[in-house]
């Protein structure tokens, strides 16, 4: 039987069917202990109610409370502890209608989730409702889910094989209303938090019916997905952002050499730097993203990443056609013999300079 863990702010036993095996824990400063029964309708309870109403198979349920109900905040250390607990206690499926937008160091969380995925655990997580970068939903070993207000997606979903933002699933959630006490009801508006449990329920049934591992689950999601070209278009993705911003940050193009070390220097010094590439695979821990959406031009894709990642500076590799994006480029880092060919109306820097010198010159140019 599938063992599914909800990592959230707890689940009220009142809404769990009496025939479902239920374990209730709280994570406090990294320590996991039995939680006192929750009597109010928490966020986790609302999410679980969607799962419960969508599931078509038996399961064991675990609630791991890491979010403070009063402040709606948690910390990364309790999340890591909860995930490690799942790995040690035979959890097959992890549900997370929570996420983080900014992290000083994502590598620890990334590695924990990779170990879980490698051991066969399936992780499903929500994109934030602003549709900007969200961890862990944007990790490659996590099935990311977003809500989109379209009745055509209600009770079904779109699966993207190569989404530009790593969010593979689009579905339409419903509002949730739960009875708190006599004549008192709680309402949760539809959003990505309530979209995830619908997909978690689907995956729980897949696992109970014999699916094993992330690749098989993704293939089953792809098979069951409805079709819709609009949901991979530039216009669709642009419509997701509440406040669309034209690119207003510096763009640096690198020729011939890797920009990874420069990105690292800018990150170390407090910048939100990102690299975009047509050839390098996405490596979120190194802040590098591969252009994946073939329905967009390079300029359109750059605009999407600018709104999705909210960077301070964007690095591009030389495999991108500079002619197409020339009006947007501020700095060219290349061998001096290429300056006259490629660097018209740009600041040109010698790629043979040591990284620390290039960092300082780029920094000085920008300030």
Buried (B, 14 or more C-beta within 10 A) or exposed (E): EBBBBBBBBBBBBBBBEEEEEEBBBBBEEEEBEEBEEBEBBBBBBBBBBBBBEBBEEEBBBBBBBBBEBEEEEBBBEBBBBBBBBBBEEEBBBBBBBBBBEEBEEBEEBBEBBBBBBEEEBBBBBBBBBBBBBBBBBBBBBBBBBBBBEBEEBBEEBBBBEEBBBBBBBBBBBBEBEBEEEEEEEBEBEBBBBBBBBBBBBBBBBBBBEEBEBBEBBBBBBEEEBEEBEEBBBBEBBBEBBEEEEEBEBBBBBBBEBBBBEBBBBBBEEEBBBBBBBBEBEBBBEBBBBBBBBEBBEBBBBBBBBBBBBBBBBBBBBBEBEBEEBBEBBBBBBBEEEBBEEBBEEBBBBEBEEEBEEBBEBBBEEBE
